[in-house]
Amino acid sequence: MTITLICLPYAGGSAQMYRRWTNWLHPGVRLVPAELAGRGSRMGEPFYANASEAVRDLLPLVQEAALHSNSYAIFGHSMGSMLGYELLHALREGGFPLPAAVFLSGRGAPHCEQIEARRIHMLPEEEFLEALKQLGGMPEELFQHRELLDMFVPILRADFKLVGEYEHRVRPPLPLRLTILGGKDDSCIRGPLGEWARYATGGCELMLYEGGHFFLHERERDMVEAINKMLTEAPAPICP
């Protein structure tokens, strides 16, 4: 049996960031890294105005996996976690089968993040670049090349706008169990990760790794091996 793993990127990321996972994924796991508008193979397309628009754009990709795969799972990091959470509600509201497994990484529970929404996208250029350096995850060389900055800064501003203006709506808990991943030294997360338990009837399982906000690169192989184990032992999809 094949399970499709749909991966959603963090702010500024593209589908390319997950390509290395194919080196370690179980043969029965089919990787589908989602490409967001405005970057990678979709460079030139307009950025999303808000999270709802992003979810509408991503929904057909997930619906196809739900209808044409034996089973499927969703992984998202940081902004990708936020989009993944909203996709789950859109799937349930649309009557589609929910994934066999959900991995939300590098982001606190919605009500915790809402308390301190960050408006990084509104900062002047120098302050914006300094904030990016503080977050980490981007090579220092990027900040030394003006042409690269000119290409990436608009993508990053658009993504941080999407995250900063996101407003979470209170809805019934999702009928599944969440796997929540985090870096032990991640200062970007707001609130205890265990607060995610209130958003799913099956609660949540925490998986913590050494590292900061971009632990998924530092502990990439360990993460993929843990995901392999969970996916190959995952139960059948839960109907909404």
Backbone as numpy.savetxt, mean C-alpha at the origin, in Angstrom:
# Nx Ny Nz CAx CAy CAz Cx Cy Cz
-2.92 -24.81 -7.39 -3.76 -23.62 -7.39 -2.88 -22.37 -7.39
-3.25 -21.39 -8.20 -2.51 -20.13 -8.28 -3.27 -19.04 -7.52
-2.53 -18.25 -6.77 -3.11 -17.10 -6.09 -2.46 -15.84 -6.65
-3.27 -14.85 -6.96 -2.77 -13.58 -7.49 -2.51 -12.62 -6.34
-1.31 -12.05 -6.32 -0.94 -11.07 -5.29 -0.86 -9.69 -5.93
-1.81 -8.84 -5.60 -1.85 -7.47 -6.12 -1.13 -6.56 -5.15
-0.12 -5.83 -5.63 0.71 -4.98 -4.76 0.53 -3.52 -5.12
0.28 -2.71 -4.10 0.03 -1.28 -4.26 1.22 -0.50 -3.71
1.75 0.46 -4.46 2.97 1.16 -4.05 2.76 2.27 -3.03
3.86 2.68 -2.41 3.86 3.84 -1.52 3.95 5.12 -2.34
3.85 6.27 -1.69 3.91 7.56 -2.38 5.20 7.67 -3.19
5.06 8.02 -4.45 6.20 8.16 -5.34 6.64 6.87 -5.99
6.07 5.75 -5.55 6.48 4.46 -6.08 5.73 4.07 -7.34
6.27 3.08 -8.03 5.65 2.55 -9.24 5.60 1.03 -9.14
5.05 0.41 -10.15 4.98 -1.06 -10.17 6.36 -1.69 -10.09
7.37 -0.97 -10.57 8.73 -1.51 -10.63 9.27 -1.89 -9.26
8.78 -1.23 -8.20 9.35 -1.46 -6.87 9.10 -2.88 -6.37
8.14 -3.58 -6.96 7.84 -4.94 -6.51 8.41 -6.02 -7.43
9.07 -5.65 -8.52 9.54 -6.63 -9.50 10.50 -7.65 -8.89
11.33 -7.21 -7.96 12.32 -8.12 -7.35 11.65 -9.26 -6.60
10.40 -9.06 -6.18 9.72 -10.10 -5.42 9.59 -11.40 -6.20
9.60 -11.32 -7.53 9.47 -12.53 -8.34 10.64 -13.49 -8.09
11.76 -12.97 -7.57 12.91 -13.84 -7.28 12.62 -14.79 -6.13
11.66 -14.44 -5.25 11.46 -15.21 -4.03 10.02 -15.72 -3.85
9.09 -15.22 -4.63 7.71 -15.66 -4.47 7.53 -17.14 -4.81
6.65 -17.79 -4.11 6.30 -19.19 -4.37 5.81 -19.33 -5.81
6.13 -20.43 -6.50 5.69 -20.61 -7.90 4.17 -20.50 -8.07
3.43 -20.77 -7.00 1.98 -20.70 -7.08 1.41 -19.31 -6.85
2.29 -18.32 -6.66 1.85 -16.94 -6.44 2.16 -16.10 -7.68
1.15 -15.51 -8.26 1.32 -14.66 -9.45 1.32 -13.20 -9.03
2.44 -12.53 -9.27 2.60 -11.14 -8.85 1.95 -10.20 -9.86
1.09 -9.29 -9.36 0.49 -8.24 -10.19 0.72 -6.91 -9.49
1.84 -6.23 -9.81 2.08 -4.91 -9.21 1.26 -3.85 -9.90
0.46 -3.13 -9.14 -0.42 -2.11 -9.72 0.38 -0.87 -10.11
0.13 -0.37 -11.30 0.75 0.87 -11.76 -0.25 2.00 -11.60
0.10 2.99 -10.80 -0.79 4.13 -10.60 -0.61 5.16 -11.71
-1.62 5.96 -11.92 -1.57 6.98 -12.97 -0.46 7.99 -12.68
0.23 8.40 -13.75 1.22 9.47 -13.62 2.64 9.03 -13.42
2.89 7.71 -13.42 4.26 7.23 -13.24 4.45 5.90 -13.97
5.73 5.49 -14.12 6.04 4.21 -14.75 5.45 4.11 -16.15
4.78 3.00 -16.42 4.19 2.78 -17.75 3.00 3.70 -18.01
2.55 4.43 -16.98 1.41 5.35 -17.14 1.85 6.82 -16.99
3.13 7.04 -17.21 3.66 8.40 -17.18 2.93 9.24 -18.22
2.53 10.43 -17.83 1.81 11.31 -18.74 0.32 11.35 -18.47
-0.20 10.32 -17.79 -1.60 10.36 -17.40 -1.76 11.31 -16.21
-2.89 11.96 -16.10 -3.08 12.91 -14.98 -3.09 12.20 -13.63
-2.58 12.88 -12.62 -2.58 12.33 -11.26 -4.02 12.28 -10.73
-4.21 11.44 -9.73 -5.53 11.34 -9.11 -5.82 12.62 -8.31
-7.08 13.04 -8.35 -7.48 14.21 -7.57 -7.63 13.86 -6.10
-7.98 12.59 -5.81 -8.19 12.17 -4.43 -8.14 10.65 -4.35
-8.27 10.12 -3.14 -8.20 8.68 -2.94 -9.35 7.95 -3.63
-10.53 8.55 -3.63 -11.69 7.91 -4.27 -11.45 7.68 -5.76
-10.82 8.66 -6.41 -10.52 8.52 -7.83 -9.50 7.42 -8.05
-8.51 7.33 -7.17 -7.51 6.27 -7.28 -8.15 4.89 -7.13
-9.06 4.77 -6.17 -9.75 3.50 -5.94 -10.58 3.11 -7.16
-11.29 4.05 -7.75 -12.09 3.75 -8.95 -11.20 3.26 -10.08
-10.02 3.84 -10.19 -9.09 3.44 -11.24 -8.53 2.04 -10.99
-8.27 1.70 -9.74 -7.67 0.42 -9.39 -8.69 -0.72 -9.32
-9.94 -0.38 -9.11 -10.97 -1.40 -8.88 -11.06 -2.45 -9.99
-11.03 -2.08 -11.28 -11.12 -3.12 -12.31 -9.99 -4.15 -12.23
-8.79 -3.72 -11.88 -7.67 -4.65 -11.74 -7.95 -5.69 -10.67
-8.48 -5.24 -9.54 -8.77 -6.14 -8.43 -9.98 -7.00 -8.75
-10.99 -6.41 -9.39 -12.18 -7.18 -9.76 -11.83 -8.31 -10.71
-10.93 -8.05 -11.65 -10.51 -9.08 -12.60 -9.85 -10.24 -11.86
-8.99 -9.90 -10.90 -8.34 -10.95 -10.11 -9.36 -11.74 -9.30
-10.36 -11.03 -8.77 -11.39 -11.69 -7.97 -12.22 -12.66 -8.80
-12.46 -12.30 -10.06 -13.33 -13.11 -10.90 -12.61 -14.21 -11.67
-11.33 -13.99 -11.98 -10.63 -14.90 -12.88 -9.45 -15.63 -12.25
-9.23 -15.47 -10.95 -8.18 -16.21 -10.27 -8.81 -17.21 -9.31
-8.07 -18.27 -9.02 -8.53 -19.20 -8.00 -8.70 -18.48 -6.67
-7.79 -17.56 -6.42 -7.78 -16.80 -5.18 -6.89 -15.59 -5.38
-7.05 -14.57 -4.54 -6.18 -13.41 -4.67 -5.93 -12.78 -3.30
-4.89 -11.96 -3.25 -4.49 -11.26 -2.03 -4.08 -9.85 -2.39
-4.09 -8.96 -1.41 -3.70 -7.57 -1.61 -2.58 -7.21 -0.63
-1.55 -6.54 -1.15 -0.48 -5.99 -0.31 -0.33 -4.52 -0.65
-0.22 -3.68 0.38 0.02 -2.25 0.15 0.94 -1.71 1.23
1.83 -0.80 0.85 2.72 -0.18 1.83 2.46 1.31 1.89
2.30 1.85 3.11 2.11 3.28 3.37 0.88 3.78 2.60
1.06 4.63 1.59 -0.08 5.06 0.80 -0.82 3.87 0.21
-0.07 2.84 -0.17 -0.67 1.62 -0.71 -1.58 0.93 0.29
-1.25 1.03 1.59 -2.12 0.46 2.62 -3.44 1.22 2.68
-3.36 2.53 2.60 -4.57 3.35 2.62 -5.46 3.01 1.43
-4.86 2.90 0.24 -5.64 2.57 -0.95 -6.18 1.14 -0.86
-5.38 0.23 -0.32 -5.84 -1.15 -0.16 -7.04 -1.24 0.75
-7.02 -0.50 1.85 -8.14 -0.49 2.78 -9.41 0.02 2.10
-9.29 1.09 1.33 -10.45 1.64 0.63 -10.93 0.69 -0.47
-10.01 0.00 -1.12 -10.39 -0.98 -2.14 -11.22 -2.11 -1.53
-10.87 -2.54 -0.34 -11.62 -3.61 0.32 -13.08 -3.21 0.53
-13.29 -1.98 0.95 -14.67 -1.52 1.14 -15.40 -1.40 -0.20
-14.70 -0.93 -1.23 -15.32 -0.82 -2.55 -15.70 -2.19 -3.08
-14.86 -3.18 -2.85 -15.15 -4.55 -3.29 -16.38 -5.10 -2.56
-16.41 -4.88 -1.26 -17.54 -5.38 -0.49 -18.84 -4.69 -0.93
-18.77 -3.38 -1.10 -19.96 -2.64 -1.51 -20.43 -3.05 -2.91
-19.48 -3.50 -3.75 -19.83 -3.93 -5.10 -20.22 -5.39 -5.18
-20.16 -6.11 -4.07 -20.57 -7.50 -4.05 -19.54 -8.46 -4.60
-18.27 -8.05 -4.67 -17.21 -8.93 -5.17 -16.60 -9.75 -4.04
-16.07 -10.93 -4.36 -15.39 -11.73 -3.32 -14.20 -10.97 -2.74
-14.04 -11.04 -1.45 -12.91 -10.38 -0.80 -11.68 -11.28 -0.88
-10.49 -10.70 -0.74 -9.26 -11.49 -0.88 -9.09 -12.53 0.22
-8.31 -13.55 -0.11 -8.00 -14.60 0.86 -7.05 -14.08 1.93
-6.26 -13.06 1.61 -5.32 -12.47 2.57 -5.12 -11.00 2.24
-4.92 -10.20 3.27 -4.69 -8.76 3.12 -3.48 -8.37 3.96
-2.49 -7.73 3.33 -1.28 -7.28 4.01 -1.22 -5.75 3.92
-1.36 -5.09 5.06 -1.29 -3.62 5.10 -0.02 -3.25 5.87
0.84 -2.52 5.21 2.20 -2.30 5.72 2.51 -0.81 5.86
3.21 -0.46 6.93 3.76 0.89 7.05 2.76 2.01 7.23
1.58 1.72 7.80 0.60 2.78 8.04 -0.26 2.42 9.23
-0.55 3.42 10.08 -1.38 3.21 11.24 -2.85 3.06 10.88
-3.64 2.62 11.84 -5.08 2.46 11.62 -5.69 3.80 11.21
-6.75 3.77 10.39 -7.31 5.02 9.84 -7.61 6.10 10.87
-8.22 5.76 12.00 -8.57 6.80 12.97 -7.33 7.40 13.63
-6.26 6.60 13.74 -5.01 7.13 14.31 -4.34 8.10 13.34
-4.31 7.73 12.07 -3.69 8.59 11.07 -4.49 9.88 10.87
-5.81 9.79 11.03 -6.67 10.96 10.81 -6.43 12.05 11.84
-5.99 11.66 13.02 -5.76 12.63 14.10 -4.70 13.65 13.70
-3.72 13.18 12.95 -2.61 14.07 12.58 -2.34 13.96 11.09
-3.29 14.41 10.28 -3.12 14.40 8.83 -1.96 15.32 8.47
-1.08 14.84 7.60 0.12 15.60 7.26 -0.04 16.30 5.91
0.33 17.56 5.87 0.18 18.36 4.65 1.54 18.61 4.02
2.31 17.57 3.87 3.66 17.71 3.32 3.63 18.33 1.92
2.61 18.01 1.15 2.54 18.48 -0.23 2.44 19.99 -0.34
2.08 20.67 0.75 1.91 22.12 0.72 3.20 22.88 1.06
4.24 22.18 1.44 5.48 22.83 1.84 6.19 23.46 0.64
6.92 24.56 0.85 7.77 25.12 -0.21 8.82 24.09 -0.61
9.40 24.27 -1.79 10.29 23.25 -2.38 11.38 22.76 -1.44
12.15 23.66 -0.84 13.27 23.23 0.00 12.79 22.46 1.22
11.71 22.91 1.84 11.15 22.21 3.00 10.57 20.86 2.60
9.98 20.83 1.41 9.42 19.57 0.91 10.53 18.55 0.70
11.63 18.97 0.08 12.75 18.06 -0.15 13.37 17.60 1.16
13.44 18.49 2.13 13.98 18.12 3.44 13.08 17.09 4.11
11.77 17.26 3.98 10.83 16.29 4.56 11.00 14.93 3.91
11.26 14.90 2.60 11.49 13.63 1.90 12.75 12.95 2.42
13.81 13.74 2.66 15.05 13.18 3.19 14.82 12.56 4.56
14.00 13.23 5.36 13.73 12.72 6.71 12.97 11.39 6.66
12.10 11.23 5.68 11.35 9.98 5.55 12.26 8.83 5.16
13.31 9.14 4.39 14.21 8.09 3.92 13.60 7.34 2.75
14.27 6.28 2.33 13.74 5.44 1.26 14.12 5.88 -0.13
14.76 7.06 -0.27 15.15 7.54 -1.58 16.66 7.76 -1.61
17.31 7.32 -2.69 18.77 7.46 -2.75 19.21 8.91 -2.69
20.31 9.16 -2.00 20.84 10.52 -1.87 21.14 11.13 -3.23
21.52 10.29 -4.20 21.87 10.77 -5.53 20.70 11.51 -6.18
19.47 11.10 -5.82 18.29 11.73 -6.41 18.29 13.23 -6.14
18.70 13.61 -4.93 18.66 15.02 -4.54 19.77 15.85 -5.17
20.70 15.16 -5.85 21.82 15.86 -6.48 21.57 16.13 -7.96
20.49 15.57 -8.50 20.24 15.71 -9.94 18.93 16.45 -10.17
19.03 17.64 -10.68 17.87 18.50 -10.87 16.85 17.88 -11.81
17.35 17.23 -12.89 16.41 16.68 -13.87 15.58 15.54 -13.28
16.20 14.75 -12.39 15.46 13.67 -11.72 14.45 14.25 -10.73
14.86 15.27 -10.00 13.93 15.92 -9.07 12.74 16.51 -9.81
13.01 17.14 -10.96 11.92 17.74 -11.73 10.91 16.69 -12.19
11.38 15.44 -12.36 10.49 14.37 -12.78 9.73 13.78 -11.60
10.42 13.61 -10.46 9.82 12.89 -9.33 9.04 13.78 -8.36
9.44 15.03 -8.21 8.76 15.90 -7.24 7.27 16.06 -7.53
6.85 16.27 -8.79 5.40 16.38 -9.04 4.64 15.10 -8.66
5.25 13.93 -8.90 4.61 12.66 -8.52 4.46 12.58 -7.01
5.54 12.93 -6.30 5.52 12.86 -4.84 4.54 13.87 -4.25
4.50 15.07 -4.78 3.55 16.07 -4.28 2.11 15.59 -4.48
1.84 15.02 -5.65 0.48 14.53 -5.94 0.09 13.42 -4.99
1.03 12.52 -4.72 0.74 11.39 -3.82 0.57 11.86 -2.38
1.42 12.77 -1.93 1.29 13.28 -0.56 0.01 14.11 -0.40
-0.42 14.75 -1.47 -1.70 15.46 -1.43 -2.83 14.45 -1.25
-2.77 13.36 -2.01 -3.79 12.32 -1.92 -3.89 11.77 -0.50
-2.71 11.53 0.11 -2.67 10.99 1.47 -3.09 12.05 2.50
-2.56 13.25 2.35 -2.83 14.30 3.33 -4.27 14.76 3.38
-4.98 14.65 2.25 -6.37 15.11 2.20 -7.37 13.96 2.36
-6.85 12.75 2.54 -7.73 11.59 2.72 -8.52 11.70 4.03
-9.81 11.46 3.96 -10.66 11.46 5.15 -11.34 10.11 5.26
-11.04 9.41 6.33 -11.58 8.07 6.49 -13.02 8.14 6.99
-13.88 7.30 6.39 -15.29 7.22 6.78 -15.51 6.00 7.66
-16.31 6.15 8.70 -16.60 5.03 9.60 -17.58 4.09 8.91
-17.21 2.83 8.81 -18.04 1.80 8.18 -17.95 0.53 9.01
-18.85 -0.43 8.80 -18.77 -1.68 9.56 -17.43 -2.39 9.31
-16.94 -3.14 10.28 -15.68 -3.87 10.10 -15.75 -4.82 8.90
-14.63 -5.00 8.25 -14.56 -5.90 7.11 -14.61 -7.35 7.58
-15.30 -8.24 6.86 -15.42 -9.63 7.28 -14.20 -10.47 6.90
-13.06 -10.12 7.46 -11.82 -10.85 7.19 -10.82 -10.58 8.31
-9.62 -11.11 8.15 -8.54 -10.87 9.11 -7.42 -10.13 8.38
-6.87 -9.13 9.01 -5.82 -8.32 8.42 -4.45 -8.74 8.94
-3.46 -8.72 8.06 -2.07 -8.88 8.49 -1.42 -7.50 8.39
-0.95 -6.99 9.51 -0.38 -5.64 9.59 1.12 -5.74 9.78
1.88 -5.12 8.87 3.32 -5.16 8.92 3.88 -3.79 9.26
4.97 -3.76 10.02 5.57 -2.49 10.40 7.03 -2.61 10.73
7.74 -1.49 10.59 9.13 -1.42 11.01 9.20 -1.01 12.47
10.04 -1.65 13.24 10.12 -1.36 14.67 10.54 0.08 14.96
11.26 0.69 14.01 11.73 2.06 14.21 11.03 3.05 13.28
9.85 2.71 12.83 9.12 3.58 11.90 8.45 4.72 12.67
8.97 5.93 12.51 8.43 7.10 13.20 7.28 7.74 12.43
6.96 7.22 11.24 5.88 7.80 10.43 4.51 7.28 10.85
4.46 6.12 11.48 3.19 5.51 11.84 2.58 6.24 13.03
1.27 6.49 12.96 0.55 7.14 14.05 -0.27 6.10 14.81
-0.09 6.05 16.11 -0.88 5.15 16.96 -0.36 3.73 16.94
-0.85 2.88 17.87 -0.45 1.47 17.92 -0.99 0.71 16.71
-0.17 -0.11 16.11 -0.61 -0.88 14.95 -1.76 -1.83 15.30
-1.84 -2.25 16.56 -2.90 -3.14 16.98 -4.29 -2.54 16.84
-4.37 -1.21 16.68 -5.66 -0.55 16.50 -6.36 -0.97 15.20
-5.58 -1.56 14.28 -6.19 -2.06 13.05 -7.22 -3.16 13.35
-7.13 -3.80 14.50 -8.01 -4.93 14.82 -9.48 -4.54 14.77
-9.79 -3.29 15.05 -11.20 -2.86 15.08 -11.80 -2.74 13.68
-10.96 -2.85 12.63 -11.44 -2.67 11.26 -11.77 -3.97 10.54
-11.62 -5.10 11.23 -11.92 -6.39 10.62 -12.51 -7.31 11.68
-13.54 -8.06 11.29 -14.19 -8.94 12.26 -13.25 -10.02 12.76
-12.25 -10.37 11.95 -11.27 -11.38 12.37 -10.06 -10.80 13.07
-10.10 -9.48 13.34 -8.97 -8.84 14.02 -7.76 -8.71 13.10
-6.60 -8.65 13.70 -5.39 -8.51 12.89 -4.22 -9.26 13.52
-3.28 -9.60 12.67 -2.02 -10.21 13.11 -0.90 -9.22 12.80
-0.03 -8.98 13.78 1.06 -8.03 13.60 2.35 -8.76 13.23
3.07 -8.20 12.26 4.38 -8.71 11.87 5.34 -7.53 11.88
6.27 -7.52 12.83 7.20 -6.40 12.98 8.60 -6.80 12.52
9.27 -5.86 11.87 10.60 -6.09 11.32 11.55 -5.00 11.77
12.83 -5.33 11.81 13.85 -4.33 12.09 13.85 -3.30 10.97
13.96 -2.03 11.34 14.04 -0.99 10.32 13.01 0.10 10.51
13.10 1.11 9.65 12.21 2.25 9.72 11.05 2.13 8.75
10.65 3.27 8.18 9.47 3.29 7.32 9.63 2.42 6.07
10.86 2.31 5.58 11.11 1.53 4.37 11.76 0.19 4.69
11.31 -0.40 5.79 11.81 -1.73 6.17 11.52 -2.76 5.08
10.50 -2.52 4.26 10.15 -3.49 3.24 11.27 -3.67 2.22
12.15 -2.69 2.08 13.33 -2.86 1.23 14.47 -3.50 2.02
14.59 -3.10 3.28 15.68 -3.63 4.12 15.47 -5.09 4.47
14.21 -5.50 4.63 13.88 -6.88 5.04 13.05 -7.57 3.97
13.31 -7.21 2.73 12.49 -7.64 1.60 12.32 -9.16 1.51
13.42 -9.86 1.55 13.34 -11.31 1.37 12.60 -11.98 2.53
12.86 -11.53 3.75 12.16 -12.09 4.92 10.66 -11.87 4.80
10.27 -10.68 4.34 8.85 -10.37 4.17 8.21 -11.28 3.14
8.87 -11.44 2.01 8.30 -12.25 0.93 8.16 -13.70 1.38
9.12 -14.19 2.12 9.03 -15.56 2.61 7.85 -15.73 3.57
7.62 -14.73 4.42 6.47 -14.78 5.33 5.16 -14.71 4.55
5.12 -13.88 3.52 3.93 -13.77 2.67 3.68 -15.09 1.94
4.74 -15.71 1.43 4.62 -17.02 0.78 3.92 -18.01 1.70
4.39 -18.06 2.93 3.84 -19.03 3.89 2.35 -18.78 4.13
2.00 -17.52 4.28 0.61 -17.19 4.55 -0.28 -17.45 3.33
0.22 -17.15 2.15 -0.60 -17.31 0.95 -0.80 -18.78 0.58
0.22 -19.57 0.75 0.08 -20.98 0.40 -0.75 -21.74 1.42
-0.99 -21.11 2.57 -1.84 -21.72 3.58 -3.15 -20.96 3.75
-3.41 -19.98 2.85 -4.57 -19.10 3.01 -5.87 -19.86 2.80
-6.92 -19.48 3.54 -8.24 -20.08 3.34 -8.91 -19.56 2.08
-10.03 -20.12 1.74 -10.78 -19.67 0.56 -11.27 -18.23 0.77
-11.49 -17.47 -0.32 -11.96 -16.09 -0.19 -13.27 -16.02 0.57
-13.44 -14.91 1.29 -14.66 -14.68 2.07 -15.64 -13.87 1.24
-16.88 -14.30 1.16 -17.89 -13.56 0.40 -18.40 -12.40 1.25
-18.67 -11.25 0.65 -19.15 -10.09 1.41 -20.57 -10.32 1.93
